[in-house]
Amino acid sequence: MNKAVLAVLLIVGAVAGAAGMMVATGRLTLPFPEPSINGDRAPAASSGQNQTDDDAAYSAFDQGQYLTALSLAEARAARGDPQAHTLVARIYEGGLGVGKDDITAARWYARAAELGDVPAMLAFGNMLAEGRGVGKDRAAAAELYEKAAITGDPLANYNLGILFLKGDGKPENPYRAAKHIQFAAEKNIPQAQYDLAALYQKGVGVEANAYEAATWMSKAAAQGLVAAQYEYAVMLLRGFGLKDDEKKAIPLLQTAAEKGIAGAQNRLAWIHQEGVGGVPKNPAEAAKWRLLAKAGGIADDRLDLLVDALSDSEKKAAQKAAQEWRDKSFTLR
C-alpha cells in the first residue's frame, strides 16, 4: 500500500477508534451482558415426559407460554426453589405476558440471590448497578458480582473487573481488574476479550504487549463484536503486534461500516477512493461512505475535497446511495 494512503487510513477516524478503546479506561462502558435465563440448568424434558413443575415452567417459557410459566414458577417458588424465583423475575423484567415491572423483578431476583442462584446474583447486581427497579448501589452490586464470580461465572467476573477498573463500587485496582477480565475473556466473553485487548494495548493492569492485544482483539472480532472488528482491522493495517495485512482488514472494515461504525465507514471510503488491497477505485462508492461517515461525526477535509470534485450527477448518485443505505439499515434494526 502507498505509504501516504496508509497514513490517511490510520489517522482518519481516529476519534472513533480511540473511543472504542476507552472501554477499558472506564470513560465509556459497554452494557453489562445479560445473564442466561436458565443458567447451567439441563434442558427441560419434552412434553411427552414426566416433568417436574420446574421443568414444565421452563418448557412453557421456551414455548412463549409466559402466563403458564409464571403460574408454574410461582408455585415452585413458594416451595423455596431459587431458580423458579429467577424465572418469575425474568418474566416481570421482560414484560413477558405481564406488564413490565422492574420493581417486582428486582424483588424476585433479590430473593433468588439470597437463596444462592448465581444468574439471579448477576441479574440483581446489574439492576443495582444501573439503579433499575431498585436504588442504585454499585457497592452492593459489586458484592453480588463477587459472590457469583467465586463460583466461576464469567459474566460476573467481567462486571467485577470493570468495577475494579473504574474504582466504582470497588477500590480502583487495575491488576485485579485485569485478572477478572482475563478470566472472562478466556471463557469466550467477547466484551471481555475486547477490553483485555485494550488493557494490553495501553499497559493497564498488565504489561503492554502488542501481540497479546492483537490476539485478544481478533478473538472478539471473530465472535462478531463490531467494535472489535473495526479495531482489529486497524491493527491489521498498522501491523500492530502482527504482520500488516490489508486483505484481511478490508472485510472487517466492510462489516463494521455496514453496522454503522463511522470510523470504519471513513476508512472504507479511502479504500474505494485509492483502490487498496485489490479493491478497484470507485470514487462514487467512496463518496457514499464518506457522506455516511461525515454524518456520523468523522471530520476529513481532504476526503471532502475529493467528494466535492465529483460532478453533480456523481454527487447526487452518492447521496442517493447513502440514503438507501440508511433506509436499509433502519429497516433491519
C-alpha positions as CSV (number, residue, x, y, z in Angstrom):
1,M,0.0,0.0,0.0
2,N,1.1,3.6,-0.8
3,K,2.6,5.0,2.5
4,A,0.7,8.2,2.1
5,V,-2.6,6.3,1.7
6,L,-1.8,4.1,4.7
7,A,-1.1,7.2,6.8
8,V,-4.5,8.6,5.9
9,L,-6.3,5.3,6.7
10,L,-4.7,5.2,10.1
11,I,-5.3,8.8,11.1
12,V,-8.7,9.5,9.6
13,G,-11.5,8.4,12.0
14,A,-9.0,8.2,14.9
15,V,-11.7,9.7,17.2
16,A,-14.0,6.8,16.7
17,G,-11.1,4.3,17.2
18,A,-9.9,6.0,20.3
19,A,-13.4,6.0,21.8
20,G,-13.8,2.3,21.1
21,M,-10.6,1.6,23.0
22,M,-11.7,3.7,26.0
23,V,-14.0,1.0,27.3
24,A,-11.1,-0.4,29.4
25,T,-10.3,3.0,30.9
26,G,-13.8,3.4,32.3
27,R,-14.6,6.5,30.2
28,L,-17.1,4.5,28.3
29,T,-18.8,1.3,29.3
30,L,-20.3,-1.5,27.4
31,P,-23.7,-2.7,28.5
32,F,-23.5,-5.3,31.2
33,P,-24.0,-8.6,29.5
34,E,-27.3,-10.3,30.3
35,P,-27.2,-13.5,32.4
36,S,-28.6,-16.7,31.0
37,I,-32.2,-17.3,31.9
38,N,-31.6,-20.9,32.6
39,G,-28.1,-20.7,34.0
40,D,-26.5,-24.1,33.9
41,R,-29.8,-25.9,34.1
42,A,-30.1,-29.0,31.9
43,P,-32.7,-28.7,29.1
44,A,-36.2,-29.3,30.1
45,A,-37.8,-32.6,29.4
46,S,-40.0,-32.8,26.3
47,S,-43.8,-32.6,26.8
48,G,-44.1,-36.3,26.4
49,Q,-42.0,-37.0,29.5
50,N,-42.9,-36.8,33.2
51,Q,-41.9,-33.3,34.1
52,T,-41.4,-31.5,37.4
53,D,-43.2,-28.2,37.8
54,D,-39.8,-26.6,37.4
55,D,-39.0,-28.3,34.1
56,A,-42.6,-27.6,32.9
57,A,-42.2,-23.9,33.8
58,Y,-39.1,-23.6,31.7
59,S,-40.6,-25.6,28.9
60,A,-43.6,-23.2,28.8
61,F,-41.3,-20.2,28.9
62,D,-39.3,-21.6,25.9
63,Q,-42.6,-22.1,24.0
64,G,-43.7,-18.5,24.7
65,Q,-46.4,-19.6,27.1
66,Y,-45.4,-16.9,29.6
67,L,-48.5,-16.9,31.9
68,T,-48.4,-20.6,32.2
69,A,-44.7,-20.4,33.0
70,L,-45.3,-17.7,35.6
71,S,-48.0,-19.7,37.3
72,L,-45.8,-22.8,37.5
73,A,-42.8,-20.9,38.6
74,E,-44.7,-19.1,41.3
75,A,-45.9,-22.4,42.6
76,R,-42.4,-23.8,42.6
77,A,-41.0,-20.6,44.2
78,A,-43.5,-21.0,47.1
79,R,-41.6,-24.2,47.9
80,G,-38.3,-22.3,48.1
81,D,-36.9,-23.1,44.6
82,P,-34.3,-20.3,43.8
83,Q,-34.3,-20.8,40.1
84,A,-38.1,-20.5,40.0
85,H,-37.7,-17.1,41.7
86,T,-35.3,-16.2,38.9
87,L,-37.7,-17.2,36.2
88,V,-40.5,-15.2,37.8
89,A,-38.2,-12.2,37.9
90,R,-37.2,-12.6,34.3
91,I,-40.8,-12.6,33.2
92,Y,-41.5,-9.4,35.0
93,E,-38.3,-7.8,33.9
94,G,-39.0,-8.5,30.3
95,G,-42.7,-7.8,30.4
96,L,-43.4,-11.2,29.0
97,G,-47.2,-11.8,29.2
98,V,-47.4,-9.3,32.0
99,G,-46.8,-5.6,32.4
100,K,-43.1,-4.8,32.6
101,D,-42.3,-4.3,36.2
102,D,-38.6,-3.7,37.2
103,I,-39.5,-3.2,40.9
104,T,-41.2,-6.6,41.1
105,A,-38.4,-8.2,39.1
106,A,-35.8,-6.8,41.4
107,R,-37.7,-8.2,44.4
108,W,-37.8,-11.7,42.9
109,Y,-34.2,-11.5,41.8
110,A,-33.1,-10.4,45.3
111,R,-34.8,-13.4,46.9
112,A,-33.4,-15.8,44.3
113,A,-29.9,-14.4,45.0
114,E,-30.4,-14.9,48.7
115,L,-31.2,-18.5,48.0
116,G,-28.0,-18.9,46.1
117,D,-29.0,-18.7,42.4
118,V,-26.0,-17.4,40.5
119,P,-27.8,-16.0,37.5
120,A,-30.0,-14.1,39.9
121,M,-26.9,-12.7,41.7
122,L,-25.7,-11.4,38.3
123,A,-29.1,-10.0,37.2
124,F,-29.9,-8.3,40.5
125,G,-26.3,-7.0,40.6
126,N,-27.0,-5.4,37.1
127,M,-30.2,-3.8,38.4
128,L,-28.3,-2.4,41.4
129,A,-25.5,-1.2,39.2
130,E,-28.0,0.6,36.9
131,G,-30.4,1.8,39.6
132,R,-33.2,0.0,37.8
133,G,-36.2,-1.2,39.9
134,V,-34.1,-0.6,43.0
135,G,-31.9,2.2,44.4
136,K,-28.6,2.5,42.6
137,D,-25.9,0.9,44.7
138,R,-22.6,-0.1,43.0
139,A,-21.1,-1.4,46.2
140,A,-24.0,-3.8,46.7
141,A,-23.7,-4.8,43.0
142,A,-20.0,-5.5,43.4
143,E,-20.8,-7.8,46.4
144,L,-23.2,-9.8,44.3
145,Y,-20.8,-10.0,41.3
146,E,-18.1,-11.1,43.7
147,K,-20.3,-13.9,45.1
148,A,-21.1,-15.1,41.6
149,A,-17.6,-14.7,40.4
150,I,-16.3,-17.1,43.1
151,T,-18.5,-19.8,41.5
152,G,-16.6,-19.2,38.2
153,D,-19.4,-17.3,36.4
154,P,-17.6,-15.4,33.6
155,L,-20.1,-12.5,33.3
156,A,-19.8,-11.8,37.0
157,N,-16.0,-11.8,36.7
158,Y,-16.2,-9.4,33.8
159,N,-18.6,-7.0,35.5
160,L,-16.5,-7.2,38.7
161,G,-13.4,-6.5,36.7
162,I,-15.0,-3.3,35.2
163,L,-15.9,-2.0,38.7
164,F,-12.3,-2.6,39.9
165,L,-11.0,-0.9,36.8
166,K,-13.2,2.2,37.3
167,G,-12.9,2.3,41.1
168,D,-16.7,2.2,41.2
169,G,-18.2,0.0,43.9
170,K,-14.7,-1.4,44.5
171,P,-11.4,0.3,45.2
172,E,-9.6,1.1,41.9
173,N,-7.3,-1.8,41.3
174,P,-6.2,-2.3,37.6
175,Y,-4.3,-5.5,38.4
176,R,-7.3,-7.2,40.0
177,A,-9.5,-5.8,37.2
178,A,-7.2,-7.4,34.6
179,K,-7.4,-10.8,36.3
180,H,-11.2,-10.8,36.4
181,I,-11.5,-9.5,32.8
182,Q,-8.9,-12.1,31.6
183,F,-10.8,-14.9,33.3
184,A,-14.0,-13.8,31.4
185,A,-12.0,-13.4,28.1
186,E,-10.7,-17.0,28.4
187,K,-14.3,-18.1,28.8
188,N,-15.1,-16.5,25.4
189,I,-17.0,-13.4,26.6
190,P,-16.4,-11.1,23.6
191,Q,-16.7,-7.8,25.6
192,A,-14.0,-9.1,28.0
193,Q,-11.8,-10.1,25.1
194,Y,-12.2,-6.6,23.6
195,D,-11.4,-4.9,27.0
196,L,-8.4,-7.3,27.6
197,A,-7.0,-6.3,24.3
198,A,-7.3,-2.6,25.3
199,L,-5.6,-3.3,28.6
200,Y,-2.7,-5.0,26.8
201,Q,-2.5,-2.2,24.3
202,K,-2.4,0.5,27.0
203,G,-0.5,-1.4,29.6
204,V,-3.2,-1.1,32.2
205,G,-3.1,-3.8,34.9
206,V,-0.9,-5.9,32.6
207,E,2.4,-5.3,30.9
208,A,1.9,-3.6,27.5
209,N,2.0,-6.3,24.8
210,A,1.0,-5.5,21.2
211,Y,0.9,-9.2,20.2
212,E,-1.5,-10.1,23.1
213,A,-3.6,-7.0,22.3
214,A,-4.0,-8.1,18.7
215,T,-4.6,-11.8,19.6
216,W,-7.5,-10.9,22.0
217,M,-8.9,-8.3,19.6
218,S,-9.0,-10.9,16.9
219,K,-10.9,-13.3,19.2
220,A,-13.5,-10.7,20.0
221,A,-13.8,-9.8,16.3
222,A,-14.3,-13.4,15.3
223,Q,-17.3,-13.5,17.7
224,G,-18.9,-10.7,15.8
225,L,-18.3,-7.8,18.2
226,V,-18.5,-4.9,15.8
227,A,-16.2,-2.5,17.7
228,A,-13.6,-5.3,17.9
229,Q,-13.9,-5.9,14.1
230,Y,-13.1,-2.3,13.5
231,E,-10.2,-2.1,15.9
232,Y,-8.7,-5.3,14.7
233,A,-8.9,-4.1,11.1
234,V,-7.0,-1.0,12.1
235,M,-4.4,-3.3,13.9
236,L,-4.0,-5.3,10.7
237,L,-3.5,-2.1,8.6
238,R,-0.9,-0.9,11.1
239,G,0.8,-4.3,11.6
240,F,0.2,-3.7,15.3
241,G,1.6,-6.7,17.0
242,L,1.4,-8.8,13.8
243,K,2.1,-8.6,10.1
244,D,0.2,-5.9,8.4
245,D,-2.5,-7.5,6.2
246,E,-4.8,-5.2,4.3
247,K,-6.6,-8.0,2.6
248,K,-7.8,-9.4,5.9
249,A,-8.5,-5.9,7.2
250,I,-10.8,-4.8,4.4
251,P,-13.7,-7.4,5.0
252,L,-13.6,-6.4,8.7
253,L,-13.8,-2.7,7.9
254,Q,-16.7,-3.5,5.5
255,T,-18.6,-5.4,8.2
256,A,-18.0,-2.6,10.8
257,A,-19.0,0.0,8.2
258,E,-22.2,-1.8,7.4
259,K,-23.0,-1.9,11.1
260,G,-22.7,1.9,11.3
261,I,-19.3,2.4,12.8
262,A,-18.4,5.9,11.4
263,G,-14.6,5.5,11.6
264,A,-14.8,2.2,9.6
265,Q,-17.0,4.0,7.0
266,N,-14.4,6.7,6.6
267,R,-11.6,4.3,6.2
268,L,-13.6,2.2,3.7
269,A,-14.2,5.4,1.8
270,W,-10.4,5.8,1.4
271,I,-10.1,2.2,0.3
272,H,-12.5,2.8,-2.5
273,Q,-11.0,6.2,-3.3
274,E,-7.5,4.8,-3.7
275,G,-8.1,1.2,-4.7
276,V,-6.5,-0.5,-1.8
277,G,-5.9,-4.3,-1.2
278,G,-7.4,-5.4,-4.5
279,V,-10.5,-3.2,-4.3
280,P,-10.9,-1.3,-7.5
281,K,-11.0,2.5,-7.4
282,N,-14.6,3.7,-7.1
283,P,-15.0,7.4,-6.3
284,A,-18.8,7.1,-6.2
285,E,-18.7,4.3,-3.6
286,A,-16.0,6.3,-1.7
287,A,-18.3,9.3,-1.7
288,K,-21.2,7.3,-0.4
289,W,-19.2,6.0,2.6
290,R,-17.7,9.5,3.2
291,L,-21.1,11.0,3.4
292,L,-22.2,8.4,5.9
293,A,-19.0,8.9,8.0
294,K,-19.4,12.6,7.9
295,A,-23.0,12.3,9.2
296,G,-21.5,10.1,12.0
297,G,-19.2,12.9,13.1
298,I,-16.0,12.0,11.4
299,A,-14.1,15.0,10.1
300,D,-11.9,14.6,7.0
301,D,-11.3,17.8,5.0
302,R,-9.1,16.0,2.5
303,L,-11.7,13.4,1.5
304,D,-14.4,16.1,1.5
305,L,-12.4,17.9,-1.2
306,L,-12.3,14.8,-3.3
307,V,-16.0,14.3,-2.9
308,D,-16.6,18.0,-3.8
309,A,-14.6,17.5,-7.0
310,L,-17.1,15.0,-8.3
311,S,-19.6,16.0,-10.9
312,D,-23.1,17.0,-9.8
313,S,-24.6,13.8,-11.2
314,E,-22.0,11.7,-9.3
315,K,-22.7,13.6,-6.1
316,K,-26.4,13.0,-6.4
317,A,-25.8,9.3,-7.1
318,A,-23.6,9.1,-3.9
319,Q,-26.2,11.0,-1.8
320,K,-28.9,8.6,-3.1
321,A,-26.8,5.6,-2.3
322,A,-26.1,6.9,1.2
323,Q,-29.8,7.5,1.8
324,E,-30.6,4.0,0.5
325,W,-28.0,2.5,2.9
326,R,-29.6,4.5,5.8
327,D,-33.1,3.3,4.8
328,K,-32.0,-0.3,4.6
329,S,-30.0,-0.1,7.9
330,F,-33.1,1.4,9.7
331,T,-35.3,-1.3,8.3
332,L,-33.1,-4.1,9.5
333,R,-32.9,-2.8,13.1
